[in-house]
Amino acid sequence: MTSPRIYLDNAATSFPKPEVVYAAVDQYQRELGCAVGRGSSAAATQVQSLVNQCRANLAELLGVPKPEHVLFAFNGTDALNLAIHGLLRPGDRVITTCWEHNSVLRPLKHLEALGVQTEFLAPNEQGTFSLDELQSLLEKPTRLVIFTHASNVTGCLQPIEQATRLAKDRGALVLIDAAQTAGHVPINFKDLGADALACPGHKGLLGPLGTGLLIIREGLEQELVPTRQGGTGTDSMSENQPTDLPARYESGNHNAVGLVGLRASSEWLLRRGVASIEKQVAELAELLESGLSSLPRVEVLGAGPKVGVVSISVPNIEPQVMASLLDQHFHIETRAGLHCAPRSHAALGTLELGGTVRFSIGPFTTANEIETAVEAVAQICAAM
Ligand SMILES: Cc1ncc(COP(=O)(O)O)c(C=O)c1O
């Protein structure tokens, strides 16, 4: 008999989703099927109302006072691109960290050629960065500071509250990449005091792929230039892009099926409570980390407070080999390689080895699955 599938790649995208997500997507596909904001039939009105509820749920979940400040995007990368391209102009200076994903690094690299200057905070032993260094870099005029909330390689939580305060005190704009934290740790956008926060809808928020969001604070629309123009289903006589929110940034048809699923998952999260997921995932991450780090030769990367992401490195076993063996022999799905975050591996010293093997936990992961994964790594290490 084959062993059951164990999915430990929730940092890439969450799986499984809550049952209500499958039911909502199925109902939309079979019974509704209309575009959002483009018609007035009973079905179209129902779809519009589901999408409005999705926006309201996300605002409630993430501490956003007005739902229209939740802008829909198609993934985390799309939301980050809107913020980065929409806020930066030639001559601007940006500060960021070496823990960022390529969805931050690559837009910044692209903008470098157009005269945007990026400075990187040095990594420290805890897998974060120094607030003192940030303070000194902020002495020069800075347009934007970008922090990931938690590294997608080590899971290490970054000191974003203190860092945001420092940056705001110096008049810089702050963008948070919450790809690994939204739905995993409680976030209150208003209390955080950042200008914008981007995240996918398909990871911790448990919605379908093809969903993402950018949250903006009141008034940021004066600074944030839309990066797309087009049909919004409103004010159709005008050739100018509407200026009201969220239409200013939401041109073209929405991913209605994805948003209907995200409505269901956000409602599920509101009922379940993100703090309770955080606690459950932290217990499993502790079990995983202590189990893996007790194995000879296995190094767990990154110290300090983390989300449910655990990366390991084993001398003489390439990450791709370990991940393939876990998949083929134990049906355990992990992710091997650089995880689209090359500077993180340069900081951790895992670039030469081809990265790490990453295990990432979701709200449906069980202790039994974690124990099986630790035992599987132990068997592979013993055999090689
Ligand atoms: C830290 C971080 N930022 C951004 C992204 C990009 O999100 P998406 O895959 O939804 O584009 C990811 C995805 O893995 C991530 O881990």
The ligand as a Tripos MOL2 file, in Angstrom:
@<TRIPOS>MOLECULE
LIG
   16    16     1     0     0
SMALL
NO_CHARGES

@<TRIPOS>ATOM
      1 C1          8.4760   36.4000    0.7750 C.3       1 LIG1
      2 C2          7.7320   36.2680   -0.5170 C.ar      1 LIG1
      3 N1          7.3980   37.3690   -1.1910 N.ar      1 LIG1
      4 C3          6.7050   37.3250   -2.3430 C.ar      1 LIG1
      5 C4          6.3120   36.1260   -2.8900 C.ar      1 LIG1
      6 C5          5.5740   36.1220   -4.1910 C.3       1 LIG1
      7 O1          4.2730   35.6600   -4.0540 O.3       1 LIG1
      8 P1          3.5170   35.0230   -5.3230 P.3       1 LIG1
      9 O2          4.0860   33.6570   -5.4990 O.co2     1 LIG1
     10 O3          2.0780   35.0020   -4.9030 O.co2     1 LIG1
     11 O4          3.7580   35.9040   -6.4770 O.co2     1 LIG1
     12 C6          6.6350   34.9390   -2.2250 C.ar      1 LIG1
     13 C7          6.2620   33.6230   -2.7950 C.2       1 LIG1
     14 O5          6.8170   32.6210   -2.5000 O.2       1 LIG1
     15 C8          7.3430   35.0130   -1.0020 C.ar      1 LIG1
     16 O6          7.6560   33.9160   -0.3090 O.3       1 LIG1
@<TRIPOS>BOND
     1     1     2 1
     2     2     3 ar
     3     2    15 ar
     4     3     4 ar
     5     4     5 ar
     6     5     6 1
     7     5    12 ar
     8     6     7 1
     9     7     8 1
    10     8     9 2
    11     8    10 1
    12     8    11 1
    13    12    13 1
    14    12    15 ar
    15    13    14 2
    16    15    16 1
@<TRIPOS>SUBSTRUCTURE
     1 LIG1         1 GROUP 0 **** ****
